[in-house]
Structures are given as structure tokens and as C-alpha cells.
Amino acid sequence: MKQILSAVALLLALSLLAACGGAPAPVSPAAPDPAPASASPEASTPAEPAVPEKLIIGLDDQFPPMGFRDDQNQLVGFDIDLAKAVCDKLGIEAVPTPINWTSKEGELNGGKVDVLWNGLTITPARQETMLMSTAYIANAQVIVVGKDSGIQTLADLAGKVVALQDGSSADEAYAACAAAGTEKELVKAPENISLFSDLKIGRIDAVVIDKVFGDYYIAENGEGKLTILEEQLADEEYGIAFKKGNQQLADQILGALDELVKDGTAAQISQKWFGEDRIIFQYQK
């Protein structure tokens, strides 16, 4: 009997233990650590460089001595040398790129080139459509004629065939002078070099041209047959053009040019092409 009571007691004890203790409650998993905050776009996106690795320089390759092709078909000239020196100072590559000069504003603003740097005259109209630098070279618009042509003044252009580059500042300067409209014919060409060939053989009577171009061409190829009239059309200054709003690039390029002016490099390049220092650049931030 005692054995039976002991067994019953044991069973009751086991039942009570099961009811009270049971299986241990499952442990809730720990909440995961919050994900680290993602980096802001400013932190993850590298800032654009102040200047590109390559500077695409738009130019007219038939405009000596600023930019033209030599006997080996290489692009050379004052502006090309100066631009390359600036790019060397910045540690980037200069890429001179001939373009249609008549549509130069579109080439720049459309992003085909980074700058226009090739004897570009500063005018109010261009300052409206492009970011123009301060002047770095002085120039003037002049008339080139044959020495034996009998043309000595602007008035003598009446009844003559006058030629100039279409879309150039020569076009603007001639249109504003008293002789405009008195000529027999006004020829507008896409470039200048062929006009001098026509002038030497008598196909045209006068060329309206930048003085820097006229001086260089007469010295190198004039063969003693050409001269520049004393009466000039307009005084001008050359500048470098950037796309509107591209101030950061302009500041870098012009800052480097300022250093070349101060250390004498710009004067050396001017001496090479003009035989004198014609640099007038004064940096204005």
C-alpha cells in the first residue's frame, strides 16, 4: 500500500512540475543594430575638377600669327603657344581644335570646345553671349592694298572690290566706316589667307584685316607688293572667350596666364611671334 501511495505522489509531483515550469520561453531575438546612415550625395560624389584634364581650344587655323598650319601641317602660332604654356602651368593637356569660325559662338556654347582662343576681338555683342576675359593683346582693323594700287585713303575704296572674312570684327568695323557702301563689290570669305592671294594677283583691290595678321603676312609673304593704309578703321583688343557661367574655368585659366605674365614667359612668346612684347593682360578676379 505504501508503494502505491508513493507512486501516486510521484506522479502528482511530476504533473505539478510540468504545469509550473514548462518549456523555457523562447528568447526574442535582439533587435538589429540600426544601419549606418548613408553618406550624403555631397560626400559620396567627388567634386568636379576646376579644369578638365584636356582643354579643347577652338581656333581658326588660317589666322597667322595667332593660329595657323605650318609647312608640316602642324598647328602653330602665338595663341597656341600661349595656351599651351597656360595648360602646362595647370598640369593639363592643350588640344588646339580648328572650328568653323563663322559659327564660333555656337561651337563654344554647344560644348564642342572649352574656350575660344585665337585673336578674338572683344565686342559688346560677344560679351552678351560669351564670358570674355580682359584684353591680353592690342589690335586694330586696317586696310591692306597693293603698293601700286593708287589707294591711299579710305575714300579711295569707292568703286573698288573690297574683301574681308565673314562674321569677323573686320566685317563690323568696315560696315561702320564712311567707305562702306561706296565699293564696287564687297566680298565675304570664310577665311583670310585666300584673300591675300587674290589681292596679289589683282582679283580684289583691298582686304580689311586685323593689323597683327596684316603685319605678319606682309613680312612673311608680301614679296614687297603689299602695304597697310595709315588710316585705320578701329582699335581693338583680343580676349579669351568661355561659355557663359563657366567662371571657375575662367578663373583657373586667367590665373595661370597672370603667372606667365609675371614670370616673363608671356613676353618671351610675344617676342617670338611679334618681335616685341605686346602683352597688355592685367588679371581682374
C-alpha positions as CSV (number, residue, x, y, z in Angstrom):
1,M,0.0,0.0,0.0
2,K,2.8,2.4,0.9
3,Q,4.4,1.7,-2.5
4,I,1.2,2.6,-4.3
5,L,0.8,5.8,-2.4
6,S,4.5,6.7,-3.1
7,A,3.9,6.1,-6.8
8,V,0.8,8.3,-6.9
9,A,2.7,11.1,-5.0
10,L,5.5,10.9,-7.5
11,L,3.1,11.2,-10.4
12,L,1.4,14.2,-8.9
13,A,4.7,15.9,-8.3
14,L,5.8,15.4,-11.9
15,S,2.4,16.8,-13.1
16,L,2.8,19.9,-10.9
17,L,6.4,20.4,-12.2
18,A,5.3,20.3,-15.8
19,A,2.5,22.7,-15.2
20,C,4.6,25.3,-13.4
21,G,7.9,25.1,-15.2
22,G,7.1,24.1,-18.7
23,A,9.5,24.6,-21.5
24,P,11.6,27.7,-21.2
25,A,10.0,30.8,-23.0
26,P,11.7,31.5,-26.3
27,V,14.1,34.4,-26.2
28,S,13.2,37.2,-28.5
29,P,16.0,37.9,-31.0
30,A,17.9,41.1,-30.2
31,A,16.9,44.0,-32.4
32,P,19.5,44.5,-35.1
33,D,21.8,47.5,-34.8
34,P,20.5,50.4,-36.8
35,A,22.0,50.6,-40.2
36,P,24.6,53.3,-40.5
37,A,23.3,56.5,-42.1
38,S,24.1,56.6,-45.8
39,A,26.6,59.2,-46.9
40,S,25.2,62.4,-48.3
41,P,25.4,62.9,-52.1
42,E,27.9,65.7,-51.5
43,A,30.2,63.3,-49.6
44,S,29.9,60.4,-52.0
45,T,30.1,62.3,-55.3
46,P,33.5,63.8,-56.0
47,A,33.6,67.5,-56.8
48,E,34.1,68.4,-60.4
49,P,37.7,69.5,-61.1
50,A,38.3,73.2,-61.6
51,V,39.7,72.5,-65.0
52,P,39.3,69.5,-67.3
53,E,42.2,67.1,-67.9
54,K,42.2,68.3,-71.5
55,L,41.4,71.9,-72.6
56,I,39.7,71.9,-76.0
57,I,40.8,75.2,-77.6
58,G,38.6,76.4,-80.5
59,L,40.5,78.3,-83.2
60,D,40.7,79.5,-86.8
61,D,43.6,77.6,-88.3
62,Q,44.1,80.2,-91.1
63,F,44.8,83.2,-88.9
64,P,48.6,83.8,-88.7
65,P,50.4,84.6,-86.5
66,M,47.8,83.7,-83.8
67,G,46.9,80.2,-85.1
68,F,47.7,78.5,-88.4
69,R,49.3,75.5,-90.1
70,D,53.0,75.5,-90.9
71,D,54.7,73.8,-93.8
72,Q,54.5,70.4,-92.0
73,N,50.7,71.0,-91.4
74,Q,51.3,71.4,-87.7
75,L,49.1,73.9,-85.8
76,V,51.3,76.7,-84.6
77,G,51.1,80.4,-83.6
78,F,51.2,82.9,-80.8
79,D,47.9,81.9,-79.2
80,I,48.6,78.2,-79.5
81,D,52.0,78.7,-77.7
82,L,50.4,80.9,-75.0
83,A,47.5,78.4,-74.4
84,K,50.0,75.5,-74.2
85,A,52.1,77.4,-71.7
86,V,49.0,78.1,-69.6
87,C,48.0,74.4,-69.7
88,D,51.5,73.3,-68.7
89,K,51.2,75.6,-65.7
90,L,47.9,73.9,-64.7
91,G,49.2,70.4,-65.5
92,I,46.6,69.7,-68.2
93,E,46.7,68.9,-71.9
94,A,46.1,71.6,-74.5
95,V,44.1,70.4,-77.5
96,P,44.0,73.1,-80.3
97,T,40.9,72.3,-82.4
98,P,40.1,74.1,-85.7
99,I,36.4,75.0,-85.9
100,N,34.1,76.9,-88.3
101,W,35.0,80.4,-87.1
102,T,31.8,81.9,-88.6
103,S,29.8,79.8,-86.0
104,K,32.3,80.0,-83.2
105,E,29.7,81.1,-80.6
106,G,27.7,78.1,-81.3
107,E,30.7,75.8,-81.1
108,L,31.5,77.2,-77.6
109,N,28.1,77.4,-76.1
110,G,27.2,73.9,-77.6
111,G,30.1,72.4,-75.7
112,K,32.3,71.4,-78.6
113,V,35.2,73.4,-77.3
114,D,36.1,74.8,-73.8
115,V,37.4,78.1,-74.9
116,L,37.8,80.3,-78.0
117,W,41.4,81.5,-78.0
118,N,42.6,82.8,-81.4
119,G,42.7,86.5,-82.0
120,L,39.1,87.0,-80.8
121,T,38.2,90.7,-80.6
122,I,36.3,91.8,-77.5
123,T,33.0,93.4,-78.5
124,P,29.8,94.3,-76.6
125,A,27.8,91.7,-78.7
126,R,30.3,88.9,-77.8
127,Q,30.2,89.9,-74.1
128,E,26.5,89.3,-74.2
129,T,26.7,85.8,-75.5
130,M,30.1,84.6,-74.0
131,L,32.2,85.1,-70.9
132,M,35.0,87.3,-72.2
133,S,38.3,87.8,-70.4
134,T,40.1,91.1,-70.1
135,A,42.3,92.0,-73.0
136,Y,45.7,90.4,-73.4
137,I,46.8,91.8,-76.8
138,A,46.0,95.1,-78.6
139,N,45.0,95.1,-82.2
140,A,43.4,97.3,-84.9
141,Q,41.4,96.8,-88.1
142,V,43.3,98.0,-91.1
143,I,43.2,98.0,-94.9
144,V,45.8,96.1,-96.9
145,V,46.3,97.1,-100.6
146,G,48.8,96.7,-103.4
147,K,51.6,99.2,-103.2
148,D,51.0,100.3,-106.8
149,S,47.2,100.3,-106.5
150,G,46.9,104.1,-106.1
151,I,44.7,103.5,-103.0
152,Q,45.9,105.8,-100.2
153,T,42.9,106.6,-98.1
154,L,39.5,105.0,-97.2
155,A,37.8,107.4,-99.7
156,D,39.8,105.7,-102.5
157,L,38.0,102.5,-101.9
158,A,35.0,103.9,-103.8
159,G,34.4,101.8,-106.9
160,K,36.8,99.1,-105.8
161,V,36.4,95.4,-104.8
162,V,36.9,95.1,-101.0
163,A,37.2,91.8,-99.3
164,L,37.0,90.5,-95.6
165,Q,36.3,87.5,-93.5
166,D,32.6,86.8,-93.0
167,G,31.5,87.1,-89.4
168,S,34.7,88.7,-88.2
169,S,35.3,92.0,-86.4
170,A,36.6,93.3,-89.7
171,D,33.1,92.9,-91.1
172,E,31.7,95.0,-88.2
173,A,34.5,97.7,-88.5
174,Y,34.1,98.1,-92.2
175,A,30.3,98.3,-92.0
176,A,30.7,101.2,-89.6
177,C,33.2,103.2,-91.7
178,A,32.5,106.0,-94.1
179,A,33.6,104.0,-97.1
180,A,31.0,101.3,-96.6
181,G,28.6,101.1,-99.5
182,T,30.8,103.1,-101.9
183,E,32.8,100.0,-103.0
184,K,32.0,98.2,-106.3
185,E,31.7,94.9,-104.6
186,L,32.1,93.6,-101.0
187,V,33.5,90.0,-101.0
188,K,33.0,88.0,-97.8
189,A,35.1,84.8,-97.4
190,P,35.2,82.1,-94.7
191,E,38.9,82.7,-94.1
192,N,41.6,85.3,-94.8
193,I,44.6,83.6,-96.4
194,S,43.0,83.1,-99.8
195,L,42.1,86.8,-99.9
196,F,45.7,87.8,-99.9
197,S,46.4,85.5,-102.8
198,D,43.6,87.2,-104.7
199,L,44.9,90.7,-103.7
200,K,48.4,89.9,-105.1
201,I,47.1,88.8,-108.5
202,G,44.6,91.8,-108.7
203,R,41.4,89.9,-108.4
204,I,40.4,92.2,-105.5
205,D,41.6,95.7,-104.6
206,A,41.7,95.7,-100.8
207,V,41.5,93.5,-97.7
208,V,40.1,94.5,-94.4
209,I,42.1,92.6,-91.8
210,D,43.4,92.5,-88.3
211,K,46.7,94.5,-88.1
212,V,48.5,91.6,-86.4
213,F,47.6,89.4,-89.3
214,G,48.4,92.1,-91.9
215,D,51.8,92.9,-90.4
216,Y,52.8,89.2,-90.2
217,Y,51.6,88.3,-93.7
218,I,53.3,91.2,-95.4
219,A,56.6,90.5,-93.6
220,E,56.4,86.7,-94.4
221,N,54.7,86.6,-97.8
222,G,54.1,90.1,-99.1
223,E,57.0,90.0,-101.5
224,G,57.2,93.8,-101.3
225,K,53.9,94.1,-103.1
226,L,51.6,94.9,-100.3
227,T,51.1,97.8,-97.8
228,I,48.8,98.9,-95.0
229,L,47.0,102.2,-95.2
230,E,47.8,104.7,-92.4
231,E,44.1,105.4,-91.9
232,Q,42.8,102.6,-89.6
233,L,39.2,101.5,-89.1
234,A,39.1,100.7,-85.4
235,D,41.3,100.0,-82.4
236,E,40.6,96.6,-80.8
237,E,41.7,94.2,-78.1
238,Y,41.8,90.4,-78.1
239,G,40.3,88.4,-75.3
240,I,39.7,84.7,-74.4
241,A,36.1,83.5,-74.5
242,F,34.5,81.0,-72.2
243,K,31.0,79.6,-72.0
244,K,28.6,81.8,-70.0
245,G,28.6,80.7,-66.4
246,N,31.9,78.8,-66.6
247,Q,33.6,81.2,-64.2
248,Q,35.6,78.5,-62.4
249,L,37.4,77.5,-65.5
250,A,37.9,81.1,-66.5
251,D,39.5,81.9,-63.1
252,Q,41.9,79.0,-63.3
253,I,43.0,79.8,-66.9
254,L,43.3,83.5,-66.3
255,G,45.1,83.0,-63.0
256,A,47.7,80.8,-64.8
257,L,48.1,83.4,-67.6
258,D,48.7,86.0,-64.9
259,E,51.5,83.9,-63.6
260,L,53.1,83.7,-67.0
261,V,52.9,87.4,-67.5
262,K,54.6,88.0,-64.1
263,D,57.4,85.5,-64.7
264,G,58.1,86.8,-68.2
265,T,57.0,83.7,-70.1
266,A,54.2,85.5,-72.0
267,A,56.7,88.2,-73.0
268,Q,59.0,85.6,-74.4
269,I,56.3,84.1,-76.5
270,S,55.3,87.5,-77.8
271,Q,58.9,88.3,-78.8
272,K,59.0,85.0,-80.7
273,W,56.0,85.9,-82.9
274,F,55.9,89.7,-83.0
275,G,59.5,90.7,-82.3
276,E,58.3,92.7,-79.3
277,D,56.3,92.4,-76.1
278,R,52.7,93.2,-76.9
279,I,51.2,91.6,-73.8
280,I,48.7,94.0,-72.1
281,F,47.0,91.5,-69.8
282,Q,46.0,92.6,-66.3
283,Y,44.3,90.0,-64.2
284,Q,41.0,91.0,-62.7
285,K,39.3,88.5,-60.4
